[in-house]
Amino acid sequence: MKPELATPSLTIVIPVYNAEATIGRLVDTLLAAPPVADTDIVLVNDGSRDGSDRACRDCCDRFPDRVTYLRLARNFGEHNAVMAGLGRAGGDYVVIMDDDFQNPPSEAARLLATAVAGGYDVVYAAFREKRHDWLRNRGSRFNDKVATWLLGKPPQLYLSSFKCLSRFLVDRITEYAGPSPYVDGLILRVTDNIGQVEVEHCDRECGQSGYTLWKLVRLWLTMFVNFSVAPLRCSAVLGLAIGGFGLLMGIWSLLEKLFDVAVPTGWTTLYVTVVIFSGIQLVMLGLLGEYVGRGLLEANKAPQYVVREIHGGDGRPGPEPRP
């Protein structure tokens, strides 16, 4: 008979951005009926422009031994904020969730139970019906297809921001110190011991998503450039294909000369061809520039995040976040 496992401790990491109206109620709900008795919360304020700072401080005042609050020096982005929270999380398991009640607090217990029962390194939430806006939904579909191609993600796995990570996985991915983290890319680098559980997805209670089109593009570029060299390989293949096409055109032109075939003037064709090939060259140069530029930022030790203040967390062990 197998010995019963001790109940694990849990840390819930919540990146906070303009969530003044919801974050207090979310913390109250989570701690009124925590997934396990030993549950604490890490709030990471990612440069909010509303009253989120005061709301997070109030949470620390109400639950000084259960809530840790990190205030970042500026807006670094969701994945950077999550990395800051993971750097402070001390639980045996860590649940990452949004600040707007779209991830129901009651579902955190199901993620944790699935991770413990299955011995998974990470368990992702699969939403029965997604309630993001149209931009996020289309962006998620695009992200899913690209992640399957670039990162080797299982096709049936949905990379949700609502997930439960084991202590082993948290320790491994927080070793990454680059300025542009992509949490799911780091997870897929470390493990293929991945579970998934179907959960509810609720409407956003107030406000709107912090993801603009430009922020989504930046996130995709991080996934393209920081976690795969496949785009460079595609550029090489595209260059070979264009070179082969040029060689065929050269042979065709030589044969026309040899057999004295009258060739009509084709300025339009020439113009379009030059424009298309020039555009392809500029795209390749831009892609190469992204790799070089991100390498330069990493070499210059651009910060992944900067913590301005830490509040709460009295008596809760955990590593200090990196500066």
N, C-alpha and C positions, 0 to 999 in steps of 0.2 A: 504494500500500500504506500503510495507516494505521500510524503509529508506535505501538509498544507503550506502554501507560500504566504509569507507575511503580506499584509495589505500595503501596496506601494504608496509612496508619497507622490503628490502631483503638484506641478507648477503650471499655471495658466498664463501664457504670455499674450498680451494684447497691445498691438501697435495702435496708438491713438492719434487721430488727425481730425481736428474740428469736430469733436464728439462731446461737446459740453452738455448737450441735452440728453445723452444716452449713457455715458460711461459710468456715472454714479449709480444709476438703476441697474446697469449690467453687473457691476461689482456686488451690489446688494443681493441680486438674484443668485449669483454664483455662490456666494458665501452663506446665504440662507439655507441652501440645500446643496452643499458641495458634492462633487462626484465621489470623493473619499474624504474621510475625516481629516487627514493630513493634507490639506490643500492650501496653497498660497498663490498669490497673483502678482505678476510683474507688469506694470503699466509703463509704456514707453511713449512719451509725448514727442512726436516727430515734427516739431516746429509748427504746432497748431496756431491759427490766427484768431481763434475765438477764446472763450473762457475755459478751455480744457485744462489748463494748468491749475486753476483754482479748484476745478471739479476733481482732479486727480489728487490734489493735496487734501481735499476733504475726505476722500476715500482712505488716505493714509491716517488721517485723524480718527476716523471711525474704526479702522482695523489696523492699528499700528504694528501688530505682530503678524499680520496676514498679507499686507499689501506693500510692495516695494514700488516706488515711483522713480523712473529715470526721465529727466528732462533733457532732451538733446539740444545742442547749441543752435541748430538750424534744421531745416527740412532736408533729410538725407534720402528719403524714399522708404517705402514699406519694407522691402527686404533688408535694408540696412538697419531699420528700427527693430525688425525681428531678430537680427543677429545680436543687437545690443541686449535685447531681452533674454535671448538664449545664453548670453555670456553671464547673466546674473541668476538664471534659473538653477535651483538646487534640488528639484524633485527627481525621483526615480524615473518619472515620465513627465513629458512636457506637452501640453496642448496649446496650439496656436489658434487663435480665433479673432474675428473681426470685432470692431467696437460699436456696431450699429444694430445688433440683434438679428441680423440676417442669419447668423449661426446660432440656433437656439441653445441657450445654456444647458438645457437638460440633455442635449445630445453629446456633450463632452464625456459624460459617464459611459456612453456606448462606445465611443472611440477608445477610451481607456480600457474598458472591459475586453474589447476585441484584441487590443494590443497585448494585454496580459495573457489572455487565454490562448492566443495563437503564437505567442513568443515573437511577435513581429518587431522589427526595428522602427517601422513607421506604419501608421494606418491613416489612409486618406478618407475624407468624407466624399461620398458620391451623392449628389443631390437628386431627389426624386423629380423635382421640377425647379429649374433655376429661375430666380426672380431678379437677376441683374437687369440693367437696362440693355437696350439693343447693342450699344457699342461694346459693352463688356462681354455680352454673349458671343458676338461675332469675333471679338478679339480672343476669347477663350478657345473657340473652335480652331482659329488659326494657330494659336499657341500650342494646342494639343497636337495638331498635325506636325508642326515643326519640331516639337519636343520628341515626338516618336521617331522622326528622321534623324535629328541631330544628337539627341541624348540617349537613344536606345530605350525610350520609355515603352513599357508594354502597351499595345494599342488600346486595350480595354480599360486602362487606368486613367482616371481623371485627376489632374494635378490641382487639387483644391487648396485654398489658403487655410482651410479648416482641417487640422490634422493633429495626430498624436505621435510624438517621437520618444524613443527610449533614451535612457541616459547614455548608453554606448554611442548612439547616433549623434546626440547633442554634443558630446565631447569631441567627436571626430569633426563635425562640420564647423564648430567654433574655432578650430585650428586655422581655418582660412582667414587671412587678414587682408585680402585684396579690397580695393575701394569700391568695387561693383559686384556685390554678391548676388547670386540667384539661388535662393534657398533650395528649390526643387532640383536644380542642377547639382548642387552639392550633395543632396540626398542620394540622387541616382549615381553619383560618382562612388559613394561609399557602399551602398547595399542594394541587393535585389530581394531582400526579405521584406516584402511589402504587402500589406493587407488593405482592404477597402470595405467600407460599410455604408449602406444606404441610409441617409438621414434627410430630415426636412430642411428646406431652405425658405426663409421668411422674407417678406417685403421689408425694405429698408424703412425704419420707423420715422426718420426725419433726415433732412439734408440731402446731399447727393454725393455720388462716388467721387473720391479724390483722384481717380484715374481719368485724365484727359487723353485725347488721342496722342499727344506728344509724349506723355508719360508711358503709354503703352508701347510706343515705338522705341523709346529708350530701353524699356524692359526687354523687348524682343532683341534689340541690338546687343544687350548684355548676354542674353542666351546664345545668340549667334556667335559672338566674338570671344567671350570669356570661357565658354565651355565646349567649344568644338572648333576644329580646323576644317570642317566640311565645307564651309563657304570658300575657303582658299582652294580646296581641291576642285570645287565646282568651277571656280574661275580658271583654273588650269585646264580643265576639260573643255570649257567654253572656248578658251584661247586656242586649243588644239583643233576644235571643230571649225572655228573661223579660219585658222590657218589652212586646214584641209580644203575648205570651201574656196579660199583664195587660190590654192594650187590648182584646183579643178577649173576655176575660171581662167587661170593663166594658160592651162593646156588647151582649153576651148578656144581662147583667142589665138594661140599659136596655130591650131588646126585651121581656123578661119583664114589666117594669113597664107598658110601653105596651099590651101585649096582655092584661094582668091574668092572667098565668099563676101559678097557685099554686105557690110554691116551698117544698119541705119544709125544715125546719131542718137545717143540715148542719154541726154543730159539729165533728164528726170531720174532715170535709174541710177546714174552716177551720184547725183546729189543725195538721193535717199540712202544709198549704200554708205556714203561717207558719213552722213549724219548718224545712222544707226551704229556703225562701227565706232565712231567717236564717242557716242553715248556709252557703249559697252566699255570702252577703255576708261572713261571717267568713273564709271561704277566700280570697276576693278581697282582703280587707284584710290577711290574713296574707301573701299573695303580694306585695302592694305593699310591705308591711313588710320582706320579704326583700330586695327591690331597694333600698329606702332604706337599710336597715341595712348591706348590703354596700358600697353607695356611701359610707357614712359611714366604714366601716373603711378603705376605700381612700383616702379623703380624709385620714384621720388617719395614713396611712402605716403601717398595721399590717404587721409584717414577714412576708414570705413564708416565711422561715426564718432562724434565727440559728445561726451556726457557733460552737461553744464552743472546739473544738480542731481543728488540722490536723496530721496526721502523715504521714511518708513522702513519696513522690513526688520524691525527690532527682534533680535533673537533668531532670525532665520539665516542659517548658514548659506553661503554661496560665494562664488568667486567674484572679485571686483571686476566690473567691466573694463575693457581696455580703453585707454584714452584715445 
